[in-house]
Protein backbone atom coordinates (compact mmCIF):
# COMPACT_ATOMS: atom_id res chain seq x y z
CA UNK A 1 0.00 0.00 0.00
CA UNK A 2 2.80 2.41 0.92
CA UNK A 3 4.66 1.60 -2.29
CA UNK A 4 1.49 2.21 -4.30
CA UNK A 5 0.94 5.60 -2.65
CA UNK A 6 4.55 6.57 -3.35
CA UNK A 7 4.05 5.64 -6.99
CA UNK A 8 0.92 7.81 -7.22
CA UNK A 9 2.68 10.70 -5.51
CA UNK A 10 5.66 10.36 -7.86
CA UNK A 11 3.31 10.48 -10.83
CA UNK A 12 1.31 13.44 -9.57
CA UNK A 13 4.42 15.35 -8.43
CA UNK A 14 2.45 18.22 -6.86
CA UNK A 15 5.49 20.28 -5.83
CA UNK A 16 7.10 20.02 -9.25
CA UNK A 17 3.87 20.86 -11.01
CA UNK A 18 3.32 23.86 -8.77
CA UNK A 19 6.83 25.17 -9.52
CA UNK A 20 6.23 24.83 -13.25
CA UNK A 21 2.87 26.57 -12.92
CA UNK A 22 4.36 29.37 -10.80
CA UNK A 23 7.37 29.92 -13.08
CA UNK A 24 5.48 29.92 -16.39
CA UNK A 25 6.29 33.17 -18.21
CA UNK A 26 3.51 35.69 -18.85
CA UNK A 27 3.10 35.29 -22.61
CA UNK A 28 -0.64 35.17 -23.29
CA UNK A 29 -3.85 36.75 -22.05
CA UNK A 30 -4.92 33.33 -20.75
CA UNK A 31 -1.95 32.91 -18.44
CA UNK A 32 -3.69 30.53 -16.03
CA UNK A 33 -4.73 28.25 -18.88
CA UNK A 34 -1.23 28.15 -20.38
CA UNK A 35 0.44 27.63 -17.00
CA UNK A 36 -1.92 24.75 -16.30
CA UNK A 37 -1.02 23.16 -19.65
CA UNK A 38 2.69 23.37 -18.85
CA UNK A 39 2.31 22.09 -15.31
CA UNK A 40 0.49 18.94 -16.42
CA UNK A 41 3.19 17.84 -18.86
CA UNK A 42 4.33 15.32 -19.88
CA UNK A 43 1.65 12.95 -18.55
CA UNK A 44 -1.27 15.11 -19.68
CA UNK A 45 -1.14 17.13 -22.88
CA UNK A 46 -3.91 19.66 -22.44
CA UNK A 47 -4.88 21.35 -25.72
CA UNK A 48 -5.74 25.02 -25.19
CA UNK A 49 -6.40 28.28 -27.01
CA UNK A 50 -4.22 31.25 -26.06
CA UNK A 51 -4.19 34.85 -27.26
CA UNK A 52 -1.30 37.16 -28.14
CA UNK A 53 -1.60 40.34 -26.04
CA UNK A 54 0.07 42.40 -28.78
CA UNK A 55 -2.06 41.51 -31.81
CA UNK A 56 -5.04 39.52 -30.54
CA UNK A 57 -4.04 36.49 -32.60
CA UNK A 58 -5.41 33.25 -31.17
CA UNK A 59 -3.27 30.10 -31.19
CA UNK A 60 -4.52 26.57 -30.73
CA UNK A 61 -1.78 24.68 -28.88
CA UNK A 62 -2.23 21.04 -29.82
CA UNK A 63 -0.84 17.91 -28.18
CA UNK A 64 2.35 18.51 -30.19
CA UNK A 65 4.59 20.54 -27.87
CA UNK A 66 6.40 22.12 -30.82
CA UNK A 67 3.41 24.46 -30.91
CA UNK A 68 4.51 25.97 -27.60
CA UNK A 69 7.96 26.82 -28.94
CA UNK A 70 6.58 28.32 -32.15
CA UNK A 71 3.93 30.40 -30.40
CA UNK A 72 6.46 31.69 -27.87
CA UNK A 73 8.79 32.68 -30.71
CA UNK A 74 5.97 34.56 -32.45
CA UNK A 75 4.91 36.43 -29.32
CA UNK A 76 8.32 37.17 -27.83
CA UNK A 77 10.39 37.74 -31.00
CA UNK A 78 8.02 39.00 -33.70
CA UNK A 79 10.74 41.11 -35.32
CA UNK A 80 12.60 37.89 -36.15
CA UNK A 81 9.69 36.42 -38.10
CA UNK A 82 7.66 39.34 -39.47
CA UNK A 83 8.55 42.44 -41.48
CA UNK A 84 6.95 45.75 -40.54
CA UNK A 85 3.54 46.12 -42.26
CA UNK A 86 4.58 49.41 -43.87
CA UNK A 87 7.16 47.50 -45.92
CA UNK A 88 4.30 45.98 -47.92
CA UNK A 89 2.09 49.05 -48.29
CA UNK A 90 3.25 49.88 -51.81
CA UNK A 91 2.90 46.28 -53.00
CA UNK A 92 -0.11 44.20 -53.94
CA UNK A 93 -0.44 40.46 -53.50
CA UNK A 94 -0.84 37.69 -50.97
CA UNK A 95 1.44 36.28 -48.29
CA UNK A 96 2.83 32.86 -49.18
CA UNK A 97 3.59 30.66 -46.16
CA UNK A 98 5.73 27.69 -47.26
CA UNK A 99 5.73 25.09 -44.50
CA UNK A 100 2.50 26.07 -42.79
CA UNK A 101 2.93 23.48 -40.00
CA UNK A 102 -0.10 23.93 -37.69
CA UNK A 103 -1.01 27.44 -38.81
CA UNK A 104 0.34 29.51 -35.92
CA UNK A 105 2.37 31.78 -38.19
CA UNK A 106 -0.63 32.16 -40.48
CA UNK A 107 -2.84 33.07 -37.52
CA UNK A 108 -0.48 35.86 -36.50
CA UNK A 109 -0.09 37.05 -40.11
CA UNK A 110 -3.87 37.48 -40.39
CA UNK A 111 -3.69 40.10 -37.65
CA UNK A 112 -0.44 41.79 -38.63
CA UNK A 113 -1.50 42.15 -42.27
CA UNK A 114 -5.30 42.53 -42.20
CA UNK A 115 -5.52 43.55 -45.85
CA UNK A 116 -3.71 40.46 -47.17
CA UNK A 117 -4.78 37.06 -48.36
CA UNK A 118 -2.73 34.04 -47.33
CA UNK A 119 -1.60 30.98 -49.26
CA UNK A 120 -0.51 28.33 -46.77
CA UNK A 121 1.43 25.33 -48.10
CA UNK A 122 1.68 22.18 -45.98
CA UNK A 123 2.10 18.57 -47.20
CA UNK A 124 0.85 16.75 -44.06
CA UNK A 125 -2.94 16.32 -44.31
CA UNK A 126 -3.45 16.11 -40.55
CA UNK A 127 -1.55 19.32 -40.01
CA UNK A 128 -3.70 21.02 -42.65
CA UNK A 129 -6.66 20.30 -40.36
CA UNK A 130 -4.84 22.18 -37.59
CA UNK A 131 -4.09 25.05 -39.98
CA UNK A 132 -7.78 25.25 -40.77
CA UNK A 133 -8.60 25.29 -37.05
CA UNK A 134 -6.19 28.15 -36.38
CA UNK A 135 -7.44 30.12 -39.36
CA UNK A 136 -11.05 29.60 -38.31
CA UNK A 137 -10.23 30.64 -34.75
CA UNK A 138 -9.04 33.96 -36.12
CA UNK A 139 -11.86 34.51 -38.60
CA UNK A 140 -9.49 33.95 -41.49
CA UNK A 141 -10.88 31.05 -43.51
CA UNK A 142 -12.24 33.41 -46.19
CA UNK A 143 -8.87 35.14 -46.48
CA UNK A 144 -6.73 32.04 -46.87
CA UNK A 145 -6.16 29.15 -49.21
CA UNK A 146 -4.57 25.97 -47.86
CA UNK A 147 -2.52 23.93 -50.32
CA UNK A 148 -2.06 20.35 -49.10
CA UNK A 149 1.18 19.61 -50.97
CA UNK A 150 4.91 20.07 -50.77
CA UNK A 151 6.83 22.48 -52.94
CA UNK A 152 8.78 20.63 -55.64
CA UNK A 153 10.17 21.12 -59.12
CA UNK A 154 7.35 19.12 -60.70
CA UNK A 155 3.92 17.65 -60.12
CA UNK A 156 3.94 14.21 -58.59
CA UNK A 157 4.37 12.44 -55.29
CA UNK A 158 7.01 12.75 -52.61
CA UNK A 159 7.65 10.94 -49.34
CA UNK A 160 7.21 12.97 -46.19
CA UNK A 161 9.25 11.75 -43.22
CA UNK A 162 8.23 12.75 -39.72
CA UNK A 163 8.39 11.71 -36.09
CA UNK A 164 4.97 10.36 -34.97
CA UNK A 165 5.48 11.97 -31.54
CA UNK A 166 6.65 15.38 -32.73
CA UNK A 167 6.38 17.52 -35.85
CA UNK A 168 9.91 18.88 -35.46
CA UNK A 169 12.02 18.41 -38.59
CA UNK A 170 9.38 16.83 -40.85
CA UNK A 171 10.83 16.81 -44.36
CA UNK A 172 10.63 15.36 -47.85
CA UNK A 173 14.42 15.64 -48.14
CA UNK A 174 15.51 12.45 -46.37
CA UNK A 175 14.37 9.70 -44.06
CA UNK A 176 15.76 8.32 -40.84
CA UNK A 177 15.38 5.68 -38.16
CA UNK A 178 12.09 5.75 -36.30
CA UNK A 179 10.41 8.14 -38.72
CA UNK A 180 7.01 7.58 -40.32
CA UNK A 181 6.91 7.86 -44.11
CA UNK A 182 3.78 8.89 -46.03
CA UNK A 183 3.26 9.83 -49.65
CA UNK A 184 2.13 13.40 -50.29
CA UNK A 185 1.35 15.45 -53.36
CA UNK A 186 4.07 17.68 -54.80
CA UNK A 187 3.50 20.85 -56.81
CA UNK A 188 5.77 23.44 -58.44
CA UNK A 189 5.53 27.05 -57.33
CA UNK A 190 3.40 28.34 -60.21
CA UNK A 191 0.83 25.60 -59.64
CA UNK A 192 0.65 26.55 -55.98
CA UNK A 193 0.16 30.24 -56.77
CA UNK A 194 -2.56 29.66 -59.40
CA UNK A 195 -1.79 33.05 -60.91
CA UNK A 196 -2.08 34.93 -57.61
CA UNK A 197 0.42 37.72 -57.04
CA UNK A 198 2.64 37.49 -53.95
CA UNK A 199 3.91 40.43 -51.93
CA UNK A 200 5.67 38.45 -49.20
CA UNK A 201 7.00 34.94 -48.65
CA UNK A 202 7.69 33.21 -45.36
CA UNK A 203 9.56 29.94 -45.83
CA UNK A 204 10.34 27.53 -42.99
CA UNK A 205 10.07 24.09 -44.53
CA UNK A 206 13.16 21.98 -43.81
CA UNK A 207 15.03 22.52 -47.08
CA UNK A 208 12.21 23.79 -49.32
CA UNK A 209 14.11 27.08 -49.65
CA UNK A 210 16.52 25.32 -52.01
CA UNK A 211 13.56 24.53 -54.28
CA UNK A 212 11.79 27.86 -53.83
CA UNK A 213 14.54 30.30 -54.81
CA UNK A 214 15.43 28.77 -58.22
CA UNK A 215 11.74 28.71 -59.15
CA UNK A 216 11.33 32.35 -58.16
CA UNK A 217 14.29 33.23 -60.34
CA UNK A 218 13.11 31.13 -63.28
CA UNK A 219 9.59 32.60 -63.16
CA UNK A 220 10.97 36.13 -62.64
CA UNK A 221 8.91 36.53 -59.46
CA UNK A 222 10.23 39.09 -57.00
CA UNK A 223 8.04 39.55 -53.91
CA UNK A 224 8.73 42.72 -51.93
CA UNK A 225 9.87 40.86 -48.81
CA UNK A 226 10.98 37.33 -48.01
CA UNK A 227 11.57 35.87 -44.56
CA UNK A 228 13.58 32.70 -45.02
CA UNK A 229 14.62 30.13 -42.43
CA UNK A 230 17.68 28.56 -44.02
CA UNK A 231 18.62 24.97 -43.15
CA UNK A 232 22.32 24.39 -43.90
CA UNK A 233 21.91 20.63 -43.42
CA UNK A 234 19.82 20.37 -46.60
CA UNK A 235 21.89 22.35 -49.09
CA UNK A 236 24.52 24.97 -49.85
CA UNK A 237 23.32 27.81 -47.64
CA UNK A 238 25.94 30.36 -48.71
CA UNK A 239 25.26 29.77 -52.39
CA UNK A 240 21.53 30.13 -51.79
CA UNK A 241 21.99 33.43 -49.97
CA UNK A 242 24.20 34.74 -52.75
CA UNK A 243 21.61 33.71 -55.34
CA UNK A 244 18.89 35.66 -53.53
CA UNK A 245 21.08 38.76 -53.27
CA UNK A 246 21.91 38.51 -56.99
CA UNK A 247 18.15 38.55 -57.66
CA UNK A 248 18.10 42.10 -56.32
CA UNK A 249 17.55 41.70 -52.58
CA UNK A 250 19.21 43.21 -49.55
CA UNK A 251 19.83 40.69 -46.77
CA UNK A 252 19.49 41.07 -43.01
CA UNK A 253 20.23 38.33 -40.48
CA UNK A 254 17.32 38.51 -38.03
CA UNK A 255 18.29 35.62 -35.77
CA UNK A 256 22.03 35.80 -35.07
CA UNK A 257 21.90 32.01 -34.79
CA UNK A 258 24.25 30.20 -37.22
CA UNK A 259 22.52 26.88 -36.58
CA UNK A 260 19.00 28.16 -37.32
CA UNK A 261 19.47 31.39 -39.29
CA UNK A 262 16.50 33.53 -40.30
CA UNK A 263 17.15 36.02 -43.08
CA UNK A 264 14.98 38.95 -44.14
CA UNK A 265 15.26 39.83 -47.80
CA UNK A 266 13.99 43.19 -49.04
CA UNK A 267 13.76 43.86 -52.74
CA UNK A 268 15.93 46.71 -53.97
CA UNK A 269 14.00 49.27 -55.97
CA UNK A 270 10.28 49.34 -56.85
N, C-alpha and C positions, 0 to 999 in steps of 0.2 A: 504493500500500500504506500509506504514512504517513497519507495523507488518510483512508483507511478506518479505520485504528486510532484516529485522532483522533475520528472520528465515533462509534465504539463507546465510546470513553472518555467523550465528551460525553453519550452516552445513559446509560451506567452511572452516571456522576457519583459515584464512591465517596466522595469527601470530603464532598460535600453530603449524601449519604444517611447517612453516619456522623454528621454534625452533627445531622440531624433525629432519628436514632435516639437519640443521646445526650441531646438536649434535650427529648425527649418527657416531658410531665408524668406523675407517678405517680398515675394515676386508678383503675386496675383491678388486681385480683389477678394477672392475666396481663399484667404490664407488658411483658415481652419480646415477646410476641405483638402487642400493640398498637403498640409502638414499631417493630416490623418492618413492620407494615401502613403506618404513616405514612412510613417511610423509603423504601418502594417506590413511593410515589405520585409523579407521576400515571400513569406508564407501566403499573404493575401495581396493580390494585385487589384486594388480598387480603381476602377475606371471612373474618371471625374471630368467635369468641364471646369475650366478656369478662364479668367479674363485678364487681359493685359491692361494695367491701369493707365498706360500711356495712350493707347489707340482704341481700346474697347474691343479688340479682336478676341474671339472666344476660341479656345483650344480644347479639343477632346483628347485627353491623355488616356491612351488605350492600355491594355495589359503589357504592351511592349515598352520597356522602360527607356528605350532610345527617345521616345517622345518627350520625356522629361528633360533630357539634355538639349534637344532641339528647341523646345519652348523656352528654356532658360536662356539659351543663346540669343533667341529672337528678342526676348524682353530686356535682357541685360546688356547686349551688344548689338543694337540695331544698326549702328553705323558700319558694322562689319559686313552685314548682309544686304542692306538696302541703300540705294542712292537717295539723295534728297529729291523730293517730288518736283521741285522747280527745274531739275535737270531734264525732265521729260516734257515740260510745258510746251516747247516749240515743236514737239514731235507727235505725230499720230501713230496709232497702232496699239496692239495688245502687248501683254507681258507673257513671255514664254517661260514656263517653269519646267526645265528638263530634269527629271528625277523627283517627281512630286512627292514620293514617299507616302506619308499619311495626310498630307494637305495642310500642315501647320504653317509653312511658309506662304502658301496660297491664301490661307485665312488672314494672315497679317497683311499681305499685299492688297487684299480687298479693301482694307481700311486705309492703308497708306496712299493708295492710288485709286480713289473712289470713281474716277472717270475712265478707268481702264477695264478692258476685258482680259480674261486670263485663258491661256491654253496650258493645261497641266498634263505632262507626259509621264506615265508610270506603267511599266510592264506587268507588275504583279496585280492580278485581278482582285485579290482580297484587299490589297492596299488601296485600290481605286475606290472600293466601298467606303474606306475610312476618309479618303479625300472628299468623297461626296458628302459624308456626314459633317466634316469640318466646313465645307462650303455652305451647306444648308444651315448650319448653326450660326453662320454669319450673313445669312440672307443673300448668298452669292451664287446660287445655282444658275440663275438667269444670266449671270455675267461671265460664266466660265464654261469651257469645253474640256472634258477629260478625254485624253487619248490613251487607251489601254494598249500600249505598245512600247517597244524600246526603239531608240534612235539607232539607225543603221545606214549603211550605204545603199541598201536595196530592200525591196519588199521580200518578205519571207518569214522564216521562223528562226528563233535563236533560243538558246538554253539559258535560263536564269538560274543562278546558283545562290542559295541563301540559307542562313541558319534558321531552323524551325523555331528556335527559342528567342531569336533576336533579329531585327531587320538590319543591323549594322553590317555594312560592307556587301550587301546584295549586288551582284554584278552578272553581266553576260560575258565578261572578259575571260574568266577562268573558273574552274571548279576547285574542290578541295575536300579533304576528309571531313565527314560528318555533315556535309552540306546537302540540302535537298535540291534536286534539279527538276525544273518544269519548263516545258516549251511555251514560248510566248511569241506574239506577233512582232515583227520588226518592220519599221517604215523609215524611208528617207525623209529628210527635213521638209522638202517641198510638199510631200504627201501629208505630213503632220500639219503644216500651216494652212493647207487648202486655200491658198491665195490670200490669206489674211496678213496684213502688214504687222510688223513687230517693232515696237519702240524700245523694248528692253528684254534681255535674256538673263535668267538666273539658271545656272547649270551646276548641279551637285549630284552626279550620277555615276560615280565609280568608274571613270575612264571614258564616259561618253563625250567629254570635251575634245578628245582626239578624233572623234567622228564629226562633231558639230562644226568645228572651225573650218576644216577643208570644204565642207558643204556650204557654209556661209560665203567663203571666198569664191567657190565655183559659181554659185547662184548670184553673186554680186549683191548680197544682202548685208547691210551695215546698220544694225540697230544703234540707237543713240548711246545706249549704255549696256554693258554686259558685266554681270557679277559671276565670276567663274571660280569654283573650287577645283583646284588642279591636283590630280593624284599622280605623283611621280612614279608610283609603282606600276602604272599601266601604260606608260609611254615616255617619250622624250619631252619633259616639261619645259626645258629651256628653249627647245626648238619651237614648241607650241606658242610660248609667250612671244618669241621673236616674230612668228608668223602673224599673230594678232596685231602686234605693233606695226608691222609692215602693211597691214590692211588699213592703216590710218587711225590707230587708237593710241591714246596716252594711257599708261599703266600706273596703277597705284596698289601697293601691297597693303591690304586692309587688315591682315591678321597677324603679321610678324611671327608667324609660326612656319618654319621650313618644312615641317612634317605634314601639315595640313594648311597649305597656303590658300588664301582667298584674295583674288585680284579683281579690282574694279577697272574696267576699260571704258574710257569715254572717247567718243568719236571726235576726231579733230575736224573742225569746220562744220558747215551746215549739214 
